[in-house]
Amino acid sequence: MTAEHALHPPPSDAPSDTLPGLFSRQYAPATLTFATVMFLTGFAALAVVPTLPTAAEDLDGVSLFPMVAGSFVAASLLGGVLGGHWADHSGARRPLALGMVLSVVTLLVSASSVSIWQLVIGRFVDGLAAGMVAVSVTTAIGQSYPEYLRPRMLAMMSASWIIPSLVGPPVAGVVAEAWSWRTVFFGLAVLTALPAIALVVVLRRAPANDRDAGGGGDRADALPDGLPPAEARASRPPLVIAAMLSLGAALGQYGVSGWDARHLLFVVAGVALLVVFAPRLLPKGTWRSARGLPTAVLLRGLTSGTYFTVEALVPLMLITERRVAAVTVGVAFTASAVLWAVASWVQGKLLQDVARHRLVTAGALIMAASVAFAVAGSFSGASPLLAMAAMPLAAIGMGMLDPCVTVLSLSHSAPDRLGHTTSAMQTNMNLGQVVVLAFATAALNAGPAAGTSRLGGYAMTFSLLLVPPLLVAVLAVRARKD
């Protein structure tokens, strides 16, 4: 692959049937490598999550399970900013290659865990790697393909998640039941190792950045978002702010795992860091739901936080308290992935004439109903299937409202501020996941401390989790485009 083909599209008047395709000789190695990497990344992401409750119970760390889940999110925030800055300065190949290598390493670290803290560290490093990969993969495609092939390759990246969403969770559940949750991690590490090596080799053939190819440093097409490098760098939050947010999220997540003075100090430190640094990355007025973009960004945090918490705590309750088989929980994950996609298609095709903020309200009410199912399934006399139904039902709500929140957010942004808006939405999504999960964890751990049964603690926690989606249903009108 030459630098000329990697960065410059062929003439627009060239016959389409003579242009090299994704699987032509010069692009086939990159295409196959990127597709395989994305397939295995999706498989690993979707297969690992259903096994985490089993791992936490085996390591006597159920009380710290929310930190296992939250540390991934906290680290991905930092990893995304780090990968973006690195890709801006020296090209995407280094952060993408390092992210893939770290993905293999962290699977081995998690698989060999002898304590819950080792699993936490493994998930933190995995989040760091995932954040780097998510941001830099688009840049890598931009550097490896001409402009006319980039939309096709990005579509292939999305399609590469379909099969993992269908087979990853149930297969992981079967392996965990038949052998061990460690086998899932070790197997994924082996499957990911070879594509990671191939990715490093393929990216070595591409230029590190546009200057390496002889392009000007200010070329508008040097990055996939169309911004000149200087503007793209300016649109990214400083690394130190992202690092402080990640640290604050991690401290707070650990603090809510207990109810003594030491844990309280961690909570105070974590909250202080979030309060000081988070507003620097969000639109002014986000936390008071100012009309327009601030409310849209707030809605992204509340809805993502609710869904992430349901996805984390419902499987934990089903596996550790209701003794539901891991493979059955894996089927619920698969159903969630499929129904999210179906709901997203319905809102985009069949409900395209409905006002976006009304669909956000409808999706939020569906999510509230899903939380009510989780509450019902928390009682010992009720069928655990009620709680299991909460996961796919929440996915329907998210599939309906999430694209609408994105459309509303972008509709409030000037063309030259779309990158900044997208960054703010991503940041508040991560913050929402961490903060809502932290509040839910505090409520869950307060139950046993007050003498309530473990299942009673889940019922109380899920009851409180009704607040965010109901708040979204009320506030959605403030995000509409007048």
N, C-alpha and C positions, 0 to 999 in steps of 0.2 A: 504494500500500500504506500503510495507516494504522498508527500506532503501536499502536493498540488491537488490530488483527489480528495485528501482528507479535509481540506479547508475551503476549497473553491468549488462551487457547483459547476457542472458543465454548462455550455451555452444554452440559453432558454429555447433557441430555435432548433436544437438538436432533436431528431426523431426519438420519441419516447421508447420505441422498440430497440433502439441502438444504445441506450444508456445502460450502464452496468446496474444490475439489481442487487438486492440484499444478499443473494446467494451466488453472485458472480465470483469469479476466481479471486478478484482483489478484495472483496468484502466478506466472502464466506467465512474465513477464519474468525473475524471479529463478530459477525452475526451469530454464529454457532456458540462462540464463547460467551457473549453477552446473554444470549437466550438461556444457555445452560446455567450460568451464574444466577440469573434472575429466578429461574425455575427452582434451583436449590435454595436460594435465599428465601423465597416464599415458602418452600416446603419446610425449611428449618424453622422459620418464624411461626408457622401454623402448627407444626408438629410438637414443638417444645412446650408451648403454653399449656396444653391439656395435661402434660406430665408434671408440671411444677407443683401442684398440690400434693401429689404422691411423693415427690422428692422431699418437700418440706416436712411431711409427716414422718417419712423414713429418717430424716435428720433431726427429729425432735425440735422442729423450729416452726410449728404452725403459727405461733403468735407473731413471728417475724415474716410470715409469708407476704403480707402487703409490701414489706420493704424489698423482698425479692422481685415483686412485680414493679414497684415504684422506682427502684434503682435503674432499671432499664430505660424508663422514660426520662429520668433526670439526666442520665448520661447521653441519651440520644440528642437532647437539646444542645449539649456542648459539642457532641460529635458533628452535628449538622453545621454549626457555625465554624468549627475547626476545618471541616472538609471544604466548606465554601470559600473560606479565606485562602486555604492552601491551593485550591483549584484556580482561584483568581490570579494568584501570584506565579504559580509554576506549572499550571496544567492539571488536569484531573487524574492523570495516570497514577501519580504517587499516592494521593489519599484513597483512591479507589482500590489500588493494589494492597495498600496497608490495611484498609478496612476488611478486605476479603481474607487476608492472612490472619488478622485478629479474630475474625469470625470462627476460623478453624481452631485457633488457640483457645478461645473462650469456651467452645464446646468441650474441649478436653479438660479445661479447668473445672467446668460444671460437672462433667461426667465423673471426675475423680473426687468430688466433694466428700470430705469427712466431717464437715460441720455446715450448719446453715449459713455461717458467715462466708465460707468459701463459695457457696452457691450465690450469695449476694454479690461477691466480687466478680464471679463469672458473668452474672447477668449485667452488672455495671459495665464491664468491658464489652460485652455483647451490644449493649445500647450505644456505647461510644462508636463501635464499628458500624452498627446499623445506621447511625446518623451520618457518618462519613460516606458510606456507600450511597445512601438515599440522595444526598445532595450532589455528589460527584459523578454519579452514573449518567445523569442527563448531560453534564458537561463533557464527559468522555464520549458519549454518542455524538455530540456536536463537533468534537475534534476528530472523530474517526470516520464520519460520513459526510458527503456533500449535502447541501440543503434539501434537495429534492427527495433524499432517502430518509431524512430524520423523522418526519411524521410516521412513516411506515415502521421504522425501528422502535419508536416510542409506543406505537400500538402493539407491536409484538411483545414489548416488555410488559404491558398490562395483561396481554393474553397469557403470558407465561405464569401468571398467578392462578389461572382457572383450575388446572388439574391439581396443584398443591392444595387449593382450598377444598377440593372434593375428597381427596384421598389422604392428605397429610394427617389431620387429627385422628380419624379412625384407625389408620395404620399405626400411628404412635400409641394409641390406646391398646391395640392388640399386642404390640411388642412389649409395652410396659406390663400388661397382664401376664403374658406368657413367659417373659424373662425378667426384665428390670427396667426402671426408668433410666438407669445408667446406660443400658444398651441403646436407647433412643439417641442419647447425646453422642456416644461413641460412634454409632452408625452414621449419624449426620456429619460428624467430623470427617470420617473417611470419604463420604460421598462429596463433600465440599472441597476436599484438599486438591484433587486433580484439576477441577475447573479454576480454582484459585491460582494454581501454578500457571495454567494456560492463559488466564487473564493477564498475569504479569508479563508473560511472553508476548502476547498480542499487543499490549499497551506499549511495550518497549519499541514497537515498530512505528508507533504514532508519535508525532511531535509533542513535546511537553506543553507547548503553548504556541500562540500564533507567531511569536517572534522567532521561534526555532524554524518555522517554515518560511521565514522571509517576509511575513505579513507585517503590516504596521501595527504598533502597539495600540493604536486607537481604532482599529477596525471595528465597526458596529456589529459585524457578524462573527466576531471572535468568540462570543459566548452565546449559548442557546437562547437567552432571554433578550438578545438584541441590544443590550446595553454595552457601551464602551467599557473596557476594563476599569477605568477610574471610577465611573459612575456605579458599576456593579459592586466594586469594593465599598463605595460609600454607602450603598444600600444595605450592607450587611452589618449586624450589630457587632460591637467590639467583643473580642474574645473574653476579656476580663469580665464583662457583664454576664455573658453566657456562663462562664465558670462560676461566678458567684451565685447565679440562679440554680445551677446544678448542685452546688454545695448546699444552698439553702434548702432545696427540695430533699436532698439526702438526709440532712440533719433533722428536718421536720418529720420525715418518714420514720426515722429511727425513734424520735422522741415520742411519737404517739403509740409506740409498741408497749409502753409501760405507764404506770401512774405514780411514780415516786418523784422526789425532788430532782434527781439527776436527769430523768427523762424530760422533766418540765424545762430544764435549762436548755436542752437540745431543741425543744419546740420553740422556745423564745428566740434562740439564735437563728433557727431556720426561718421563722416568720419575719424576723427583722431583715434578713437578707432579701427575702422575697418582696417585702414592702418597699425597700430602698431601691432595688435594681429592676424589678419587673416593669414599673411604669416607664422606664427609659426605652423599652422595646415595644410598647403598646400605644395605640392612639390615645390622645388626651381625652379623658372622660369615660374610659372603658369600664372602670369599676363602678361608676355611678350611672351607667347605661345612658349616656348621652345619645341623642338621636343620630341615626345614620351609621357610619362605619364603626364607631365605638361599641354600639349595641350589637352589631353583627359579629364583631370579634369576641365580645362577651358571650354571645350565644354559642360560638364554636367551643369555647372553654367549658361551659356548663354541660353541653350535650356530650362532648367527648369524655369529660370526666365521669358523667353518669354511665355511659356505655362501658368505658374501661373498667369501672368499679364493679359493675354487674358481671362483666366477663371474668374478672379476677375472683370475686368473692362467691358467686354462685357455684362454680366448679369446686372451690375449696370446701364449701359446706356439703355439697353432694358427695364428695369423695371421702372427706374426713368424718362427717357426722351422719350422713344418710347412707353411707356405704354403697354408693352407686359405682358400678364398674367404670374404669377409666375409658374403656372403649365406647361405652354408652355416652359418656360425657363428650368424647371425641365426635360422635355423630351430631351432637348438639352444636358443636363448633362448625361442622361442615354445613349444617342447615342454616346457621347464622350467615355464613359467607355467601351461600347461594341466595338467600332471601334478601340480603343487603343489595346484591346485584339486581335482583328482580325489582325491588322497590325503587331503586335508582332509575332503572329503565322506565318504569311506569310513570314516575314523576316527570321524566324528560320527554316521554312520547305521548302518553295518554292524558296527562294532566298539564301539558305545557301552557295552556291558556289560563290556568288558575294562578292567582297572584302568589308570588313566591313566599311572602310572609305568612299567608294562610296555610300553605303546605308545611312551613316550619311549625306552626301551631299544631296542625294535625299530627305531624311526626312526633312532636313533644308529648302529646296526649297518648299516643301509642306507646311511647317509652314509659310514661307514667303507669300505664296499664301493665307493662311488662314488670315493672318494679312491684306492683301489687301482686302479681303472680309469685314473685320471689318471696314476698312476705307470707303469702298463703302456704307456700311450700316449706316454710321454716318451722311449721308446727309439726310435732312428732306424729300426730294422728292423721296428717294430710299426706297425700301421695307426693313423693319427690318429683314426679313428672310435672307438677305445677311449677316448681322452681326451675326445672330444666326448660320449660316453655318460655321462661323469661328471656333466655338468651336469643333465640330466633326472633321473638317478638320485638325485643330491643333493636335487633338488626334491621327489622322492617322500618321502625321509626327512624333510625339513623340513615338508612338508604333513601328515605323520602326527604328528610330535612337537610342532610349534610350538603348535597349539591346546591340546594336553595340558599343556604347560608353563604356558600362560596359566591354564588351569583350576586346576592345582595351586597356582599363585601366589595366585590369588584365594581359593582355599579356605582358605588360611592367614591371610587378612586379615579384620579386623573391618569391618563395613559402613561405618563412618566413616573407614576407612583405605584404601579401594579406590583413591582417586585417588593417594595416596602410593605404593601398590604398583605401579600402572600406570606412574607416573613412574620408579620405580626400575628396572622391567623395561626401559623404553625407554632409560634411561641406560646400563644395562649391555649392552644390545644394541649400542648405538653404540660403547661402549668395547671390547666383544668384537671387533667388526669391525675397529677400528683396531689393537688389540693383536695379534690373531692375524695380520692382514695384515702388521704390522710385523715380527713374528718370521719369517714366511714370506719377506718381502723380504730380511731379513738373511741368511737361509740361501741364497736365490737369488743374492745378490750375492757370497756367500762362495765359491761354486763357481768362477767365473772367476778370482777372486783366488788360489785354490789350484791353478789350472791345469786345472780341470775344464771340459769343454765346456759350452756353454750348455744343451743338452738334459740333460746330466748334472746340472747345477744344478737344473733343474726336477724331475728324478727324485728328487733328495735332498730338495728342498723338499716335494714332495707326500708323500714317505715320512714326514717329520716331521709333516705335517698329519694323519696318522692318529691322533695322540695325543689331540686334543680330543674327537672323537666317541667314541673308546673310553673316555675318561675319563667322558663323559656316560653311556655305557651302564652303567658301574659305579656312578656316583653317583645315578642316577635314583631308586633305592629310598629314598634319604634325603629325597626331596621328597614322598613319598607322604603322604596324609592318613590318619592312624591312626584 
